[in-house]
Amino acid sequence: MKLYIDEKLIEEVSWENNDSTKALEELSKNKLVINMTNYGGFEQTGLIGQDIVRNDSQIKTIPGDIVLYNGNQISVFYKNNQWSYTKLGHINLDDGKIKDLLDKSSIVFTLEHD
């Protein structure tokens, strides 16, 4: 999958090998666009538009983590948090670059199939 944030290709992404990520990959075949908003001063979050399979566990997120929340939302973190999520992937950039990408009022998160 290719990830774009505000139409900028993010090449440094490691995707998890799980059923949730596979479901997202299927949705990305039709280009999945998610309008995200800043939440809590530590993440961007937005609705997928449908429920997908999840396998939540209590995890501590770090900047760059991409997770599934409640089976129907994606969150991308620029600061740490701890909650019950399904990990989808990680943006492999330094914390400063991640903060520059995500610490704004809203972003457009787009997934396209390779």
Backbone as CSV, one residue per row, in Angstrom:
resi,resn,N_x,N_y,N_z,CA_x,CA_y,CA_z,C_x,C_y,C_z
1,MET,0.830,-1.179,0.000,0.000,0.000,0.000,0.873,1.240,0.000
2,LYS,0.394,2.259,-0.668,1.063,3.553,-0.652,0.277,4.482,0.256
3,LEU,0.989,5.199,1.117,0.379,6.155,2.029,0.744,7.566,1.595
4,TYR,-0.289,8.414,1.524,-0.110,9.828,1.265,-0.710,10.597,2.440
5,ILE,-0.009,11.605,2.891,-0.546,12.535,3.879,-0.543,13.898,3.216
6,ASP,-1.744,14.463,3.093,-1.907,15.736,2.379,-1.240,15.682,1.007
7,GLU,-1.491,14.588,0.292,-1.012,14.347,-1.078,0.498,14.145,-1.189
8,LYS,1.202,14.065,-0.054,2.644,13.791,-0.072,2.865,12.305,0.164
9,LEU,3.540,11.645,-0.769,3.839,10.221,-0.625,4.791,10.012,0.544
10,ILE,4.402,9.114,1.451,5.230,8.751,2.598,5.799,7.363,2.299
11,GLU,7.049,7.326,1.900,7.650,6.061,1.469,8.169,5.227,2.629
12,GLU,8.376,5.843,3.765,9.001,5.169,4.897,7.952,4.561,5.834
13,VAL,7.142,3.628,5.318,6.098,2.990,6.126,6.345,1.488,6.192
14,SER,6.286,0.949,7.412,6.332,-0.504,7.620,4.928,-0.931,8.029
15,TRP,4.311,-1.813,7.248,2.961,-2.291,7.533,3.018,-3.599,8.297
16,GLU,2.109,-3.767,9.238,1.978,-5.017,9.988,1.408,-6.091,9.055
17,ASN,1.689,-7.345,9.370,1.124,-8.464,8.633,-0.008,-9.043,9.476
18,ASN,-1.214,-8.458,9.343,-2.364,-8.951,10.089,-3.644,-8.782,9.266
19,ASP,-4.733,-9.327,9.748,-5.987,-9.293,8.999,-6.531,-7.879,8.821
20,SER,-6.284,-7.015,9.776,-6.757,-5.628,9.667,-6.042,-4.898,8.530
21,THR,-4.740,-5.085,8.451,-3.976,-4.448,7.382,-4.379,-5.020,6.025
22,LYS,-4.647,-6.314,5.978,-5.104,-6.928,4.722,-6.452,-6.355,4.308
23,ALA,-7.346,-6.110,5.271,-8.647,-5.496,4.962,-8.463,-4.077,4.426
24,LEU,-7.540,-3.325,5.027,-7.248,-1.977,4.528,-6.687,-2.013,3.116
25,GLU,-5.842,-2.994,2.870,-5.264,-3.136,1.530,-6.365,-3.367,0.498
26,GLU,-7.347,-4.170,0.854,-8.494,-4.391,-0.052,-9.226,-3.079,-0.314
27,LEU,-9.475,-2.307,0.745,-10.171,-1.030,0.586,-9.349,-0.040,-0.242
28,SER,-8.023,-0.150,-0.150,-7.160,0.793,-0.868,-7.164,0.557,-2.373
29,LYS,-7.681,-0.577,-2.815,-7.755,-0.840,-4.256,-8.628,0.200,-4.958
30,ASN,-9.571,0.767,-4.218,-10.426,1.832,-4.750,-10.016,3.204,-4.236
31,LYS,-8.800,3.346,-3.749,-8.272,4.576,-3.171,-9.121,4.978,-1.960
32,LEU,-8.579,4.778,-0.795,-9.248,5.091,0.461,-8.756,6.450,0.952
33,VAL,-9.672,7.412,1.037,-9.342,8.764,1.491,-10.048,8.999,2.817
34,ILE,-9.266,9.354,3.843,-9.808,9.579,5.179,-9.435,10.995,5.614
35,ASN,-10.461,11.793,5.876,-10.242,13.136,6.416,-10.077,12.999,7.914
36,MET,-8.905,13.396,8.410,-8.581,13.238,9.824,-8.526,14.589,10.516
37,THR,-8.827,14.542,11.808,-8.721,15.740,12.627,-7.839,15.456,13.837
38,ASN,-7.246,16.516,14.332,-6.374,16.413,15.488,-7.212,16.095,16.719
39,TYR,-6.754,15.146,17.496,-7.463,14.749,18.710,-6.472,14.688,19.872
40,GLY,-6.784,15.387,20.944,-6.017,15.278,22.182,-4.621,15.852,22.157
41,GLY,-4.229,16.480,21.061,-2.884,17.023,20.991,-1.796,15.981,20.826
42,PHE,-2.177,14.755,20.369,-1.171,13.709,20.194,-1.416,12.815,18.978
43,GLU,-2.557,12.993,18.287,-2.867,12.110,17.160,-3.796,12.788,16.168
44,GLN,-3.809,12.222,14.968,-4.812,12.525,13.955,-5.690,11.286,13.860
45,THR,-7.000,11.489,13.769,-7.901,10.344,13.686,-9.040,10.626,12.721
46,GLY,-9.512,9.557,12.066,-10.610,9.707,11.113,-11.305,8.386,10.856
47,LEU,-12.554,8.497,10.413,-13.394,7.327,10.132,-13.033,6.686,8.801
48,ILE,-12.977,5.357,8.805,-12.732,4.593,7.580,-13.975,4.594,6.698
49,GLY,-15.146,4.560,7.330,-16.402,4.502,6.576,-17.091,3.168,6.708
50,GLN,-16.444,2.228,7.362,-17.018,0.911,7.629,-16.172,0.216,8.689
51,ASP,-16.735,-0.827,9.271,-15.974,-1.635,10.228,-15.101,-2.636,9.482
52,ILE,-13.895,-2.839,9.998,-13.036,-3.907,9.475,-12.617,-4.775,10.653
53,VAL,-12.075,-5.938,10.334,-11.647,-6.885,11.360,-10.603,-6.232,12.262
54,ARG,-10.694,-6.547,13.548,-9.732,-5.978,14.495,-9.312,-7.035,15.495
55,ASN,-8.154,-6.791,16.099,-7.618,-7.663,17.130,-6.935,-6.759,18.158
56,ASP,-7.762,-6.018,18.889,-7.249,-5.001,19.805,-6.491,-5.608,20.977
57,SER,-5.480,-4.862,21.395,-4.771,-5.173,22.635,-4.268,-3.856,23.210
58,GLN,-4.008,-3.849,24.491,-3.505,-2.649,25.164,-2.065,-2.416,24.695
59,ILE,-1.836,-1.294,24.034,-0.488,-0.990,23.557,-0.135,0.452,23.885
60,LYS,1.157,0.719,23.939,1.656,2.080,24.095,2.156,2.523,22.730
61,THR,1.546,3.564,22.197,1.948,4.058,20.887,3.126,5.016,21.016
62,ILE,3.854,5.125,19.921,4.949,6.080,19.811,4.727,6.903,18.539
63,PRO,5.405,8.037,18.406,5.238,8.830,17.191,5.497,7.991,15.928
64,GLY,4.552,8.091,15.001,4.636,7.344,13.748,3.746,6.124,13.697
65,ASP,3.229,5.677,14.839,2.360,4.495,14.833,1.036,4.789,14.136
66,ILE,0.591,3.814,13.348,-0.700,3.852,12.663,-1.514,2.707,13.248
67,VAL,-2.698,3.025,13.798,-3.494,2.002,14.479,-4.954,2.072,14.044
68,LEU,-5.638,0.961,14.283,-7.083,0.866,14.103,-7.726,1.041,15.469
69,TYR,-8.717,1.915,15.544,-9.427,2.180,16.793,-10.914,1.871,16.597
70,ASN,-11.469,1.076,17.489,-12.893,0.700,17.451,-13.308,-0.006,16.161
71,GLY,-12.363,-0.483,15.390,-12.686,-1.229,14.179,-13.126,-0.378,13.006
72,ASN,-13.265,0.953,13.226,-13.758,1.788,12.124,-13.049,3.139,11.997
73,GLN,-11.958,3.327,12.739,-11.200,4.573,12.670,-9.707,4.271,12.589
74,ILE,-9.006,5.138,11.889,-7.546,5.052,11.870,-7.010,6.243,12.646
75,SER,-6.006,5.976,13.460,-5.301,7.030,14.184,-3.822,6.943,13.844
76,VAL,-3.205,8.115,13.692,-1.778,8.219,13.431,-1.211,9.154,14.502
77,PHE,-0.166,8.705,15.178,0.329,9.413,16.354,1.574,10.237,16.071
78,TYR,1.596,11.427,16.694,2.819,12.226,16.692,3.353,12.409,18.103
79,LYS,2.646,11.870,19.104,3.120,11.779,20.481,2.685,10.415,21.018
80,ASN,3.100,10.089,22.214,2.770,8.796,22.817,1.345,8.776,23.363
81,ASN,0.782,7.573,23.425,-0.507,7.334,24.065,-0.565,5.855,24.432
82,GLN,-1.516,5.514,25.260,-1.723,4.107,25.603,-3.218,3.838,25.608
83,TRP,-3.627,2.789,24.863,-5.039,2.430,24.767,-5.135,1.070,24.093
84,SER,-6.347,0.623,23.878,-6.585,-0.651,23.206,-6.771,-0.410,21.704
85,TYR,-5.789,-0.847,20.920,-5.770,-0.644,19.473,-5.343,-1.930,18.771
86,THR,-5.525,-1.929,17.449,-4.905,-2.919,16.579,-3.834,-2.183,15.780
87,LYS,-2.590,-2.583,15.921,-1.511,-1.896,15.202,-1.574,-2.253,13.725
88,LEU,-1.478,-1.215,12.883,-1.510,-1.383,11.430,-0.142,-1.165,10.803
89,GLY,0.624,-0.247,11.361,1.926,0.045,10.766,2.635,1.141,11.512
90,HIS,3.742,1.579,10.905,4.558,2.622,11.519,5.237,3.437,10.425
91,ILE,5.196,4.760,10.586,5.924,5.670,9.693,7.336,5.808,10.256
92,ASN,8.322,5.421,9.472,9.716,5.383,9.927,10.446,6.686,9.619
93,LEU,9.992,7.748,10.275,10.647,9.050,10.191,10.980,9.495,11.609
94,ASP,11.905,10.452,11.739,12.203,10.923,13.086,11.013,11.711,13.635
95,ASP,10.983,11.818,14.955,9.841,12.417,15.642,9.529,13.828,15.146
96,GLY,10.555,14.608,14.840,10.338,15.974,14.356,9.611,16.013,13.030
97,LYS,9.991,15.136,12.105,9.326,15.082,10.793,7.891,14.587,10.941
98,ILE,7.676,13.627,11.826,6.318,13.126,12.060,5.452,14.245,12.638
99,LYS,6.004,14.985,13.579,5.252,16.091,14.169,4.907,17.138,13.111
100,ASP,5.857,17.450,12.225,5.593,18.412,11.148,4.459,17.939,10.239
101,LEU,4.393,16.632,9.969,3.335,16.072,9.117,1.969,16.090,9.788
102,LEU,1.946,15.831,11.095,0.680,15.538,11.763,0.173,16.584,12.746
103,ASP,1.029,17.424,13.276,0.594,18.370,14.307,-0.023,19.604,13.668
104,LYS,-1.232,19.424,13.146,-2.028,20.497,12.555,-3.495,20.183,12.816
105,SER,-4.388,21.065,12.465,-5.802,20.863,12.806,-6.420,19.680,12.068
106,SER,-5.968,19.421,10.849,-6.509,18.288,10.086,-5.514,17.880,9.001
107,ILE,-5.680,16.643,8.537,-4.884,16.131,7.422,-5.791,15.271,6.545
108,VAL,-5.318,14.982,5.343,-5.965,13.999,4.481,-5.024,12.807,4.385
109,PHE,-5.526,11.646,4.821,-4.773,10.386,4.877,-5.306,9.518,3.745
110,THR,-4.458,9.185,2.786,-4.902,8.447,1.598,-4.093,7.174,1.438
111,LEU,-4.798,6.071,1.195,-4.146,4.798,0.904,-4.503,4.377,-0.513
112,GLU,-3.484,3.984,-1.258,-3.674,3.454,-2.604,-2.978,2.113,-2.709
113,HIS,-3.575,1.229,-3.456,-2.994,-0.085,-3.669,-1.782,0.049,-4.582
114,ASP,-0.723,-0.706,-4.287,0.488,-0.694,-5.137,0.173,-1.226,-6.519
